[in-house]
Amino acid sequence: MKPSRLYIILTVAIFLLLAVVFLFFPRSTYSELEKRELAKFPEFSTDKLKGARYTSEVSQWFSDTEPYRDVFMAFSMSVRDKLRYSFGSDEETISFHATDSGSDAPAPGTDPADIAEYENHVNANENAKIASAGIMIVGKEPTARALNAFGGEANGGGDFVKVVSQYSRELPGVKVYAMVIPLSSEFYTPDKAKSRTKPQLPFIKNVYSRLTDGAKGVNAYTALADHVEEDIYLRTDHHWAPLGAYYAAQEFARTAGVPFKDLKSYDRKVVHGYVGSMYGYSKDIAIKNSPEDFVYYVPKGLNSQTTYCDYIVNADYQVTGERAPAEGNFFYHYKDGSGGAYCTFMGGDQRLTHVKTGSSTGRRLLIIKDSYGNPVPSFLFYSFDDIYVVDFRYFSRNMKKFVADNRVTDLLFALNIFNAYAPSSAAKMKKFLTQNDGTYAAPTPAKKSEDSAERPTAVEPDQPATPSKDQPATPSKEPSASPEPTPNETPKEAADLER
């Protein structure tokens, strides 16, 4: 047989095979790589048909739910990765495969001058490559690390400063603290890639120096910098690791003057083979091939009790109601290999949490946080009698009343640097001081069944893309970093939980 004829036969056979797969094999419904539900087949209506919207939605469904979607995407990334390396020496170059107001008075007890500059002594000479969304990939599999670039200016965060100071002013008798959590790129960006991200310490220092009315900054920066050779940040996820939260919580306890116990008082738990959100964000095969251990710590010897009020959230991440309080677990253990392991703490973000710790210190803590703050409460069970946890994206009560009703003595803002920078984040937290209890978004007309309409169906992301000049640090509307399980229902990771 002639080579040309053999080539034609093979080509036709491959196309026929792909056609059979795409037309007759089961459609994908969820992308583990992208951490999102895929498009659903649209409901028919004459209005949609007249406007050609129906056929467009069918086309979108067909392309979004291709069989073995993640397999094909992973194969494509692998091929692209091999091609990229063939164009130059990875040992010599950085390669690319995608586009790229308040008072000046320092807060009492906080001296930003005490926060020292960090000098990279871990991987300063490593090479980096730039992946999708401006994410840097440092090192090679099986220990590659993904880093988020920061594009904010040192003098940003004025709205956050004002809100923290306002809370301290308007909540008499409550000690107010701000913890701005740096990204891993601050500590692990190689010197060769420094131009791709801006330093975060100047911003953090500037925020702390402008706090007023007794609000204090928590020097998590130095606490983390002193332990960068340990696993304080996740390599494959945009969050820090629980160990990083431990050192930050230790510094907070020192600042607040409350007891704090070391890791000997905790049981160490491990989820092996964890690959987090940065695989989907970067679309870099090296991250998929660099799984890590997700290690968390459970306090011993305490008879703690956790109660949740779950929010009902619409597709626009707006709270439309709350469920009745219910007891649950603070820690959710995931099976090895699960990509949802960061939801270990409280099962996610879309809930108001109260932990009666079993300690007796006379202090009661409220934490206003984003998902970076999720591991922090677990290290403060020995420090406070009660811990209340509020995600700044979903709180629907009046903050002054909530603080008074629960006799809160200490209030901690625990936010990653992007959310401390973003004016929109500060605006949400400011609104808490004046909104009424039960401030819900107007419900949108639902086309779902009664059961599906009642459960949380959307998780507002806090994973930022590369900041632009116009909005240097506002989180993007990308898919959630990981599905958020609740005691009643866990999206795609239900089978991965070991209760």
C-alpha positions as CSV (number, residue, x, y, z in Angstrom):
1,M,0.0,0.0,0.0
2,K,1.3,3.4,-1.0
3,P,2.3,5.7,2.0
4,S,-0.1,8.4,0.7
5,R,-3.0,6.0,0.7
6,L,-2.1,4.7,4.2
7,Y,-1.9,8.3,5.5
8,I,-5.4,9.1,4.0
9,I,-6.9,5.9,5.6
10,L,-5.4,6.7,9.0
11,T,-6.6,10.3,8.9
12,V,-10.1,9.3,7.9
13,A,-10.2,6.6,10.6
14,I,-9.1,9.1,13.3
15,F,-11.7,11.6,12.2
16,L,-14.4,8.9,12.2
17,L,-13.3,7.8,15.7
18,L,-13.5,11.3,17.0
19,A,-16.9,11.9,15.4
20,V,-18.2,8.7,17.1
21,V,-16.8,9.9,20.5
22,F,-18.2,13.4,20.2
23,L,-21.6,12.4,18.9
24,F,-22.4,9.2,20.8
25,F,-20.3,9.0,24.0
26,P,-21.7,10.4,27.3
27,R,-21.2,14.2,27.6
28,S,-19.0,15.7,30.3
29,T,-20.9,17.5,33.1
30,Y,-18.1,18.7,35.3
31,S,-14.5,19.7,34.7
32,E,-12.1,18.8,37.5
33,L,-9.4,20.7,35.7
34,E,-11.4,24.0,35.6
35,K,-13.3,23.3,38.8
36,R,-16.7,24.1,37.4
37,E,-20.0,22.7,36.3
38,L,-20.2,22.6,32.5
39,A,-23.0,24.1,30.4
40,K,-26.4,22.4,30.6
41,F,-28.6,21.7,27.6
42,P,-30.8,24.8,27.2
43,E,-34.5,24.9,27.8
44,F,-36.5,25.5,24.6
45,S,-38.6,28.6,24.1
46,T,-40.1,30.3,21.1
47,D,-38.5,33.6,22.2
48,K,-35.1,32.0,22.2
49,L,-35.7,30.5,18.8
50,K,-36.8,33.7,17.2
51,G,-33.7,35.5,18.5
52,A,-31.3,32.7,17.4
53,R,-30.4,32.4,21.1
54,Y,-31.5,28.8,21.4
55,T,-29.2,27.5,18.6
56,S,-26.4,29.5,20.1
57,E,-26.9,28.0,23.5
58,V,-27.1,24.5,22.0
59,S,-23.8,25.1,20.2
60,Q,-22.2,26.3,23.5
61,W,-23.5,23.2,25.3
62,F,-22.1,21.0,22.6
63,S,-18.6,22.5,22.7
64,D,-18.4,22.9,26.4
65,T,-19.5,19.3,27.3
66,E,-17.3,17.3,24.9
67,P,-16.7,13.7,26.1
68,Y,-13.4,13.3,28.0
69,R,-13.0,17.1,28.1
70,D,-10.3,17.0,30.8
71,V,-8.4,14.2,29.1
72,F,-8.2,16.2,25.8
73,M,-7.2,19.4,27.6
74,A,-4.5,17.6,29.6
75,F,-3.2,16.1,26.4
76,S,-3.2,19.5,24.7
77,M,-1.3,21.0,27.6
78,S,1.3,18.2,27.5
79,V,1.9,18.6,23.8
80,R,2.2,22.4,24.2
81,D,4.6,22.0,27.1
82,K,6.9,19.7,25.0
83,L,6.9,22.1,22.1
84,R,7.7,25.1,24.3
85,Y,10.8,23.4,25.8
86,S,12.1,22.6,22.3
87,F,12.6,26.3,21.5
88,G,15.3,27.0,24.1
89,S,17.2,25.8,27.1
90,D,15.1,25.9,30.3
91,E,18.3,26.2,32.2
92,E,19.2,29.5,30.6
93,T,16.0,31.3,29.9
94,I,12.6,32.3,31.2
95,S,10.1,31.1,28.6
96,F,6.6,32.2,27.8
97,H,3.6,30.4,26.5
98,A,0.7,32.8,27.1
99,T,-0.1,36.5,27.2
100,D,0.5,37.9,29.8
101,S,-6.3,58.2,52.0
102,G,-6.5,57.8,55.7
103,S,-4.4,59.1,58.6
104,D,-0.7,58.7,58.7
105,A,-0.6,58.0,62.4
106,P,0.7,54.5,63.2
107,A,-1.6,52.2,65.1
108,P,-0.7,51.7,68.7
109,G,1.5,48.6,69.2
110,T,2.2,48.4,65.5
111,D,5.4,49.6,64.0
112,P,5.7,48.9,60.3
113,A,9.5,49.5,60.6
114,D,9.7,46.2,62.4
115,I,8.7,44.3,59.3
116,A,11.9,43.5,57.5
117,E,12.4,43.1,53.8
118,Y,12.5,39.5,52.7
119,E,15.5,38.3,50.7
120,N,14.9,35.2,48.6
121,H,17.3,32.6,49.8
122,V,15.2,29.6,48.7
123,N,15.0,29.6,44.9
124,A,16.4,33.0,43.9
125,N,18.3,31.5,40.9
126,E,15.5,29.3,39.6
127,N,14.0,29.9,36.2
128,A,10.3,30.7,35.7
129,K,7.8,30.6,32.9
130,I,4.7,32.6,32.5
131,A,1.4,30.6,32.1
132,S,-2.2,31.6,31.6
133,A,-3.5,34.6,33.6
134,G,0.0,35.8,34.3
135,I,0.8,32.9,36.6
136,M,4.4,32.1,37.0
137,I,5.6,28.4,37.1
138,V,8.8,27.9,39.0
139,G,10.8,24.7,38.9
140,K,9.9,21.4,37.2
141,E,7.7,18.5,37.9
142,P,7.4,16.7,40.3
143,T,7.9,19.8,42.5
144,A,6.8,22.7,40.3
145,R,5.2,25.7,42.0
146,A,2.6,28.1,40.6
147,L,2.7,31.8,41.7
148,N,0.3,34.7,41.4
149,A,1.7,38.0,40.3
150,F,0.8,41.1,42.3
151,G,0.3,44.4,40.4
152,G,-0.8,46.7,43.2
153,E,0.9,50.0,44.2
154,A,2.3,50.7,47.7
155,N,-0.1,53.5,48.4
156,G,-3.2,51.4,47.6
157,G,-5.7,50.0,50.2
158,G,-6.9,53.4,51.5
159,D,-10.5,52.1,51.6
160,F,-9.5,49.1,53.6
161,V,-7.6,51.3,56.1
162,K,-10.7,53.5,56.5
163,V,-13.0,50.5,57.1
164,V,-10.8,48.8,59.7
165,S,-10.3,52.1,61.5
166,Q,-14.1,52.8,61.3
167,Y,-14.8,49.4,62.9
168,S,-12.4,50.2,65.7
169,R,-14.1,53.5,66.2
170,E,-17.7,52.4,66.1
171,L,-17.3,49.2,68.1
172,P,-16.3,50.5,71.5
173,G,-14.8,47.9,73.8
174,V,-13.8,45.6,70.9
175,K,-10.1,45.2,69.9
176,V,-9.8,45.4,66.2
177,Y,-6.9,43.9,64.2
178,A,-6.0,43.7,60.5
179,M,-4.0,40.8,59.0
180,V,-3.0,41.4,55.4
181,I,-1.8,38.1,54.0
182,P,0.9,38.2,51.3
183,L,0.8,35.9,48.3
184,S,3.4,33.1,47.8
185,S,5.0,35.2,45.0
186,E,6.4,37.5,47.6
187,F,8.6,34.8,48.9
188,Y,9.2,32.3,46.1
189,T,9.6,34.4,42.9
190,P,13.0,33.9,41.4
191,D,15.2,36.9,40.9
192,K,15.0,36.4,37.2
193,A,11.3,36.9,37.2
194,K,11.0,39.8,39.7
195,S,9.9,42.2,37.0
196,R,6.7,40.2,36.6
197,T,5.3,41.0,40.1
198,K,5.5,44.0,42.4
199,P,6.7,43.8,46.0
200,Q,4.0,43.3,48.5
201,L,5.7,44.5,51.7
202,P,5.5,48.2,50.9
203,F,1.7,47.9,50.5
204,I,1.4,46.0,53.8
205,K,3.6,48.5,55.7
206,N,1.6,51.4,54.3
207,V,-1.7,49.9,55.4
208,Y,-0.5,49.3,58.9
209,S,1.0,52.7,59.2
210,R,-2.3,54.4,58.4
211,L,-4.6,52.5,60.8
212,T,-6.2,54.7,63.4
213,D,-8.6,54.6,66.4
214,G,-6.6,51.8,68.1
215,A,-6.8,49.3,65.3
216,K,-3.6,47.2,65.1
217,G,-1.8,45.4,62.3
218,V,-0.7,41.8,62.6
219,N,2.7,41.1,61.3
220,A,2.0,37.9,59.5
221,Y,4.6,38.9,56.9
222,T,7.6,38.3,59.2
223,A,6.0,35.3,60.7
224,L,5.8,33.7,57.2
225,A,9.2,35.0,56.0
226,D,10.9,33.3,59.0
227,H,9.6,29.9,57.8
228,V,9.8,30.0,54.0
229,E,11.8,26.8,53.8
230,E,8.8,25.0,55.3
231,D,5.6,24.2,53.5
232,I,3.8,27.4,54.4
233,Y,2.2,27.9,50.9
234,L,0.6,25.3,48.6
235,R,2.6,24.8,45.4
236,T,-0.5,23.8,43.3
237,D,-3.1,26.1,44.8
238,H,-3.5,29.9,45.1
239,H,-4.0,29.6,48.8
240,W,-1.4,29.3,51.6
241,A,-1.0,26.0,53.4
242,P,-2.5,25.5,56.9
243,L,1.1,25.6,58.3
244,G,1.4,29.2,57.0
245,A,-1.9,30.0,58.7
246,Y,-0.5,28.5,61.9
247,Y,2.4,30.9,62.0
248,A,0.2,33.8,61.2
249,A,-2.3,32.8,63.9
250,Q,0.6,32.6,66.4
251,E,1.6,36.1,65.6
252,F,-2.0,37.3,66.0
253,A,-2.3,35.6,69.4
254,R,0.9,37.4,70.5
255,T,-0.5,40.7,69.3
256,A,-3.9,40.1,71.0
257,G,-2.3,38.8,74.2
258,V,-4.1,35.5,74.3
259,P,-2.9,31.9,75.0
260,F,-1.5,29.9,72.1
261,K,-0.4,26.3,71.9
262,D,2.2,24.8,69.6
263,L,1.7,22.0,67.1
264,K,2.3,19.3,69.8
265,S,-1.3,20.0,70.9
266,Y,-2.7,19.1,67.4
267,D,-3.2,15.8,65.5
268,R,-1.6,16.0,62.1
269,K,-3.8,14.9,59.2
270,V,-2.7,14.4,55.6
271,V,-4.5,14.3,52.2
272,H,-2.0,12.8,49.8
273,G,-1.8,13.6,46.0
274,Y,-3.4,17.0,46.2
275,V,-3.5,19.2,43.1
276,G,-5.2,22.5,43.7
277,S,-6.7,25.4,41.8
278,M,-3.5,26.5,40.0
279,Y,-3.6,23.6,37.6
280,G,-6.9,24.9,36.1
281,Y,-5.9,28.6,36.2
282,S,-2.4,28.1,34.7
283,K,-3.3,25.2,32.4
284,D,0.2,24.0,32.8
285,I,0.8,20.3,32.8
286,A,3.8,20.6,35.2
287,I,1.4,21.6,38.0
288,K,-0.8,18.5,37.4
289,N,2.3,16.4,37.6
290,S,3.5,17.9,40.8
291,P,1.0,16.7,43.4
292,E,1.7,17.6,47.1
293,D,0.5,16.7,50.5
294,F,-2.3,18.8,52.0
295,V,-1.5,18.8,55.7
296,Y,-3.8,20.2,58.4
297,Y,-4.0,20.1,62.1
298,V,-6.9,19.2,64.5
299,P,-6.7,20.5,68.1
300,K,-6.6,17.8,70.7
301,G,-8.4,17.6,74.1
302,L,-11.1,20.1,73.4
303,N,-14.8,19.5,73.4
304,S,-15.6,22.0,70.7
305,Q,-19.0,22.4,69.0
306,T,-19.6,24.0,65.6
307,T,-22.8,25.6,64.4
308,Y,-23.5,26.8,60.9
309,C,-26.0,29.1,59.3
310,D,-25.8,28.2,55.6
311,Y,-26.5,31.0,53.1
312,I,-28.7,30.5,50.0
313,V,-26.8,32.1,47.2
314,N,-27.8,32.8,43.6
315,A,-25.8,32.6,40.4
316,D,-24.5,36.2,40.9
317,Y,-23.0,35.3,44.3
318,Q,-25.7,37.3,46.2
319,V,-27.3,36.0,49.4
320,T,-31.0,35.5,49.0
321,G,-31.7,33.8,52.3
322,E,-30.3,31.7,55.2
323,R,-31.1,28.3,56.5
324,A,-31.8,27.6,60.2
325,P,-28.7,27.0,62.4
326,A,-27.4,23.4,62.4
327,E,-24.5,21.7,64.0
328,G,-21.8,20.3,61.9
329,N,-18.1,19.4,61.7
330,F,-15.4,22.2,61.6
331,F,-13.0,19.8,59.8
332,Y,-14.0,17.8,56.6
333,H,-11.4,15.1,55.7
334,Y,-11.0,14.5,52.0
335,K,-9.8,11.3,50.3
336,D,-6.3,11.2,48.8
337,G,-6.2,12.8,45.4
338,S,-9.2,15.1,45.9
339,G,-8.9,18.6,44.5
340,G,-11.3,20.0,47.0
341,A,-9.1,19.5,50.1
342,Y,-8.8,23.3,50.9
343,C,-12.5,23.0,51.8
344,T,-11.4,21.0,54.8
345,F,-12.1,24.1,57.0
346,M,-15.8,24.7,57.6
347,G,-16.6,23.1,54.2
348,G,-16.2,26.4,52.3
349,D,-17.2,30.0,52.4
350,Q,-21.0,30.3,52.0
351,R,-21.9,30.1,55.7
352,L,-21.8,31.9,59.0
353,T,-19.8,29.8,61.5
354,H,-19.8,29.7,65.3
355,V,-17.4,27.5,67.2
356,K,-17.8,27.0,70.9
357,T,-14.2,25.9,71.5
358,G,-14.3,24.4,75.0
359,S,-11.6,26.8,76.2
360,S,-12.1,29.3,79.0
361,T,-10.2,32.5,78.4
362,G,-13.0,35.1,78.7
363,R,-12.3,36.3,75.1
364,R,-14.6,35.9,72.1
365,L,-13.3,36.4,68.6
366,L,-15.0,37.4,65.3
367,I,-13.0,36.8,62.1
368,I,-14.0,38.6,58.9
369,K,-12.2,36.8,56.2
370,D,-11.9,35.6,52.6
371,S,-10.9,32.0,51.8
372,Y,-7.3,32.7,52.9
373,G,-8.7,33.1,56.4
374,N,-10.4,29.7,56.5
375,P,-7.6,27.8,58.3
376,V,-6.9,30.6,60.8
377,P,-9.7,29.7,63.3
378,S,-8.5,26.1,63.7
379,F,-5.4,27.4,65.5
380,L,-7.2,29.7,67.9
381,F,-9.5,27.1,69.6
382,Y,-7.2,27.3,72.6
383,S,-7.1,31.1,72.6
384,F,-10.8,32.1,72.6
385,D,-14.0,30.7,74.2
386,D,-16.1,31.4,71.1
387,I,-15.0,32.0,67.5
388,Y,-17.4,33.5,64.9
389,V,-16.3,33.4,61.3
390,V,-17.8,35.7,58.6
391,D,-16.9,35.7,54.9
392,F,-16.9,39.3,53.7
393,R,-18.7,38.3,50.5
394,Y,-21.8,36.8,52.2
395,F,-22.7,38.4,55.6
396,S,-26.3,39.5,55.7
397,R,-26.7,40.8,59.3
398,N,-26.1,44.1,61.0
399,M,-22.5,44.0,62.3
400,K,-23.0,46.2,65.3
401,K,-25.9,44.2,66.5
402,F,-24.1,40.9,65.8
403,V,-21.0,42.0,67.8
404,A,-23.2,43.2,70.7
405,D,-25.5,40.1,70.8
406,N,-22.5,37.7,70.8
407,R,-20.4,39.8,73.3
408,V,-17.4,39.9,70.9
409,T,-14.2,41.1,72.5
410,D,-11.8,40.8,69.5
411,L,-12.3,41.3,65.8
412,L,-9.8,40.2,63.2
413,F,-9.8,41.1,59.5
414,A,-7.9,38.2,57.8
415,L,-7.7,38.9,54.0
416,N,-5.2,38.2,51.3
417,I,-3.5,41.2,49.8
418,F,-5.8,41.3,46.7
419,N,-8.9,41.7,48.8
420,A,-7.2,44.2,51.1
421,Y,-6.3,46.2,48.0
422,A,-9.7,46.1,46.3
423,P,-12.1,49.0,47.0
424,S,-15.1,46.7,46.3
425,S,-14.1,44.5,49.2
426,A,-13.9,47.4,51.6
427,A,-17.3,48.7,50.4
428,K,-18.9,45.4,51.3
429,M,-17.4,45.4,54.7
430,K,-18.4,49.0,55.3
431,K,-22.0,48.2,54.5
432,F,-22.2,45.6,57.3
433,L,-22.1,48.4,59.8
434,T,-25.4,50.0,58.6
435,Q,-27.4,47.2,56.9
436,N,-30.4,45.6,58.5
437,D,-30.5,42.0,59.7
438,G,-31.6,39.8,56.8
439,T,-30.3,42.0,54.1
440,Y,-30.9,39.7,51.1
441,A,-30.7,40.2,47.4
442,A,-34.1,40.2,45.6
443,P,-34.7,36.6,44.4
444,T,-34.4,36.1,40.7
445,P,-37.0,34.1,38.8
446,A,-36.0,30.5,39.1
447,K,-36.4,27.9,36.4
448,K,-35.2,25.1,38.7
449,S,-37.0,22.7,40.9
450,E,-37.8,23.8,44.4
451,D,-34.9,21.6,45.8
452,S,-32.3,22.9,43.5
453,A,-33.3,26.5,43.9
454,E,-32.8,26.4,47.6
455,R,-29.2,25.1,47.8
456,P,-26.1,27.3,47.2
457,T,-25.2,27.0,43.6
458,A,-22.4,29.5,43.1
459,V,-19.2,30.3,44.9
460,E,-17.8,33.7,44.5
461,P,-14.2,33.4,43.6
462,D,-11.3,35.2,45.3
463,Q,-8.7,34.0,42.9
464,P,-7.3,37.1,41.1
465,A,-5.9,37.3,37.6
466,T,-3.0,39.6,36.8
467,P,-4.0,43.1,37.9
468,S,-4.4,45.7,35.3
469,K,-3.4,49.4,35.6
470,D,-7.0,50.4,35.9
471,Q,-7.9,47.9,38.6
472,P,-4.7,46.5,39.9
473,A,-6.0,44.1,42.4
474,T,-9.6,43.3,42.0
475,P,-10.4,39.6,41.9
476,S,-11.6,38.3,38.6
477,K,-14.8,36.5,37.8
478,E,-13.2,33.2,37.2
479,P,-14.5,29.8,38.2
480,S,-14.2,29.0,41.9
481,A,-10.9,27.6,43.0
482,S,-12.6,24.6,44.5
483,P,-16.1,23.4,45.0
484,E,-17.5,24.3,48.4
485,P,-19.2,21.4,50.3
486,T,-21.9,21.9,52.9
487,P,-23.1,19.5,55.5
488,N,-26.3,19.0,53.5
489,E,-24.8,18.8,50.0
490,T,-21.4,18.7,48.5
491,P,-21.2,19.6,44.8
492,K,-18.8,17.3,42.8
493,E,-16.5,16.3,45.7
494,A,-19.3,14.5,47.7
495,A,-17.7,11.1,47.1
496,D,-14.2,12.4,48.1
497,L,-15.2,13.3,51.6
498,E,-14.4,10.9,54.5
499,R,-16.8,12.0,57.2
